[in-house]
Amino acid sequence: MAKIKKGDLVQVISGAKPERGGDRGKQGKVLEILVEQNRVIVEGVNYVTKHTRVGQTQRGTKTGGIETFEAPIHISNVALVDPSSKKPTRVGHRVEEQVKDGVKRTVRVRFAKKSGKDL
C-alpha cells in the first residue's frame, strides 16, 4: 500500500533551504505520482523554466516562449503532513473492519503516526 497518494499534503524534508533558493520546508498538495521513477510532482515546489521554440498551430496562432512548471522530485524527499499538528510525520497502516451493506470486510487504512520533532 502506498504511503503517499495523489491529493495528500506533503512537506519537502531535504534539499537546499529557502534562503539559498531551495524548497526545503515548503508544503504542497501532490498533483501526480510517477510510480516507475519513484517521484512525485508537488504543487508549488521545484519550479523549472523551459524554453520552447516558436511555432505555429493549425489555426495560425503563435506558440512557444518561456514556460514554468513543477518538476518531479524523489518520493524519499517528501513526508506526509499530520493533519492535526501540520508537521511532517511518518505513515502507518492498521487493519480495520468495515461493514458495508451488511458485509464485513477487513481493510488496510493509512494513518499519520504521532509527530514529534520535525523530520
C-alpha angles and dihedrals in degrees: 000000000000119000094205123039137181111284096026120133109240137176127217107241102180141040133058121341119249091252088065095044098267135126103235111138095020118131126210145149120269108249099180141358121216100203098183092055097036090236137129133203111223124196112251095004131108098010115192131184122229124194112213126193118252112254141155130249126216091269092053099252119142119247132188137063132117118331126187121202142152116275122208121265128197115274092232090064094063132064130198114255118236107238094218102045098025089225129120113269143170123264125237135183130221133182116240134180115237125192114207121169090345094306121117117220132177111227132184110230129192119229135176113248119226108286116221118169122000111280 
